């Protein structure tokens, strides 16, 4: 934008684009003669890595793809994953072959969930322009469908398919961070919502594989609660300084979580039967982007943890101003 003398010229003028491309540019500094601009150029890239608890080693998962959250299909023949940083939803074989893009900008997908029969994939659409909404589409592609919402400002989160595929359990809150959160069930046939009893102030719901239990965090993120759908009763499962991202093991015996205790992040699991907490992996020395969306972790069908490792490249560029 022109620097000065806009009073004589009749206005300050409008900004003009200097460069466009795949790099994320930041920290511009002009040269002393004003003919060049020095910037930091960053190519955001991540890599999924599977942790082998026996060898205590990480191995690439979906190698060669900058991918974030994923889920393997019920028949283990396909995988749904979110590419990063554009956050488009893709479907491929478990080895990354036969890729098919399912969503396109401005949609920003997160947290894909396969329906029990593998015909649909639910996900969160976290566009910049509006509160997050839950959508789903055919696993073969097609137009996404959003679940209904009575309040345009509500945030919908964490879709979970019931084992029969006829309903979704999810969380919702107001768009402001201070807004109340709660857990609901949507009957996909009738379109009716039902409130999960006494779930006010809880978020990040996860439905157990058999559909009997719902795990969820308190808003303070210091306590994991467990809801028994047979008794409609909530109980406290475990407390700590701070939790994030709870995920059920495929056999339904454990809930895996990120835990921050005394400044040392780690991955833990709590046994449902008796509430025993076990450390799975220390996250202290694992490079990860400072991004909410890459703090996610997942589990393979064998319950091996998968993390998102930062593989970004930062370099300094000189731009010639003309």
Buried (B, 14 or more C-beta within 10 A) or exposed (E): EEEEEEEEEEEEEEEEEEEEEEBBBEEEEEEEEEEBBEBBBBBBBBBBBBBEEEEEEBEEBBEEBBBBBBBBBBEEEBBBBBBBBBBBBBBBEBEBEEEEEBBEEEBBBBBBBBBBEBEBBBBBBBBEEEBBBBBBBBBEEEEBEEBEBEEEEBBBBBBBBBEEBBBBBBBBBBEEEEEEBBBBBBEBEEEEBEEBEBBEBBBBBBBBBEBBBBBBBBBEBEBBBBBEBEEEEBEEBBEBEBBBBBBBBBEBBBBBBBBBEEEEBBBBBBBBEEBEBEEBBEBEEBEBBEBEBBBBBBBBEEBBBBBBBBBBEEEEEEBEEE
